[in-house]
Amino acid sequence: MGHGSLRMSPSDFRVEEIAGFDADGEGPHWLMRVEKRERTTNDMARQLARLAGVRERDIGYAGMKDRDAVTRQWFTVPVTDSEPEGWSLEGGRILCCERHRRKLRRGALAGNRFRIVLRDCDGEVQLLEQRLAAVATRGVPNYFGPQRFGRDGDNVHRLLHRPLPRRGNLRGLLLSAGRAWIFNQVLAQRVEREDWDRPIDGDVMMLAGSRSRFLSTPGDPGLADRCRRGDIHPTGPLWGADDTPARGQAARIEQQVVKEHAPVADRLTGHNMEQDRRALRMPVSELEWTWRGQDLQLDFRLPPGGFATTVVRELITDREARSQHHD
């Protein structure tokens, strides 16, 4: 695998939320599209709350976006006497603003569009382009990116060794890091087995673009074909209370990982996290690439919850690897 440098500047990492909905044109909220640079989503939410004269928890947004980037995302802000046309944001700007009926909720996105520039790529161009073609057709292992684990990857350590806040964003962040840790370990096992993108005995399958799930049927030849077409994906656990819904071989892999990482799993079940599932494979759609000398520009779209750093790791080793900060 070749090397390259990711995020030499914030403009090398651009993200745009794909809303999947239109403004209502009326209602008690402003629906705003905001561009921010080197600011977290929480930074923007605090600024919008202050300018509107409301509580930070009254600000709605659909997803958390990277700080070390230029991002465009959606917010809702309660309508007050303060008019958004006069607002000035530090590290950001309001691109458009319309009335909307509902507060924006987490996850209310159709996906995210990325433009990423990898600087000073080495290695054989032909081999890298073969990897790109494989990513476009096969997708990539759907790892949670390093952003989920915090500065120096210490969120799991904090989950295990510090009192957990009773409520608030930090509590959710630490519990999410624990679930992501268990999931990534299961996925790593499936990658090592080379069956992360095909069904095995007892897999819980997920319909592409849906949360609908069903248990795989042993010996069903149609499942493998549907997997190859990208219609369905095997899933891994977002750990919590109750038993895994997987069965057979898939369940044994998950249970072994949970046994090896019992302190994390016990912490999650002790705080009544519900079992959930996440696809082991992430499709990468609309993938295009352009060479400018040794710099490689990537344009692609990911489903909600996908990490662009997971795509990059399948292509190059990042010379500038460091803790990437998620909001």
Secondary structure as GFF3:
##gff-version 3
##sequence-region A 1 327
A	DSSP	beta_strand	2	6	.	.	.	ID=ss1
A	DSSP	three_ten_helix	10	12	.	.	.	ID=ss2
A	DSSP	beta_strand	13	18	.	.	.	ID=ss3
A	DSSP	beta_strand	29	37	.	.	.	ID=ss4
A	DSSP	alpha_helix	41	52	.	.	.	ID=ss5
A	DSSP	three_ten_helix	56	58	.	.	.	ID=ss6
A	DSSP	beta_strand	60	61	.	.	.	ID=ss7
A	DSSP	beta_strand	70	78	.	.	.	ID=ss8
A	DSSP	three_ten_helix	84	86	.	.	.	ID=ss9
A	DSSP	beta_strand	92	100	.	.	.	ID=ss10
A	DSSP	beta_strand	111	119	.	.	.	ID=ss11
A	DSSP	alpha_helix	125	138	.	.	.	ID=ss12
A	DSSP	beta_strand	140	141	.	.	.	ID=ss13
A	DSSP	three_ten_helix	146	149	.	.	.	ID=ss14
A	DSSP	three_ten_helix	151	153	.	.	.	ID=ss15
A	DSSP	alpha_helix	155	161	.	.	.	ID=ss16
A	DSSP	alpha_helix	169	193	.	.	.	ID=ss17
A	DSSP	beta_strand	204	207	.	.	.	ID=ss18
A	DSSP	beta_strand	213	215	.	.	.	ID=ss19
A	DSSP	alpha_helix	221	229	.	.	.	ID=ss20
A	DSSP	beta_strand	232	238	.	.	.	ID=ss21
A	DSSP	alpha_helix	248	260	.	.	.	ID=ss22
A	DSSP	alpha_helix	262	270	.	.	.	ID=ss23
A	DSSP	beta_strand	276	279	.	.	.	ID=ss24
A	DSSP	beta_strand	281	282	.	.	.	ID=ss25
A	DSSP	beta_strand	285	292	.	.	.	ID=ss26
A	DSSP	beta_strand	295	302	.	.	.	ID=ss27
A	DSSP	alpha_helix	308	313	.	.	.	ID=ss28
A	DSSP	beta_strand	316	318	.	.	.	ID=ss29
###
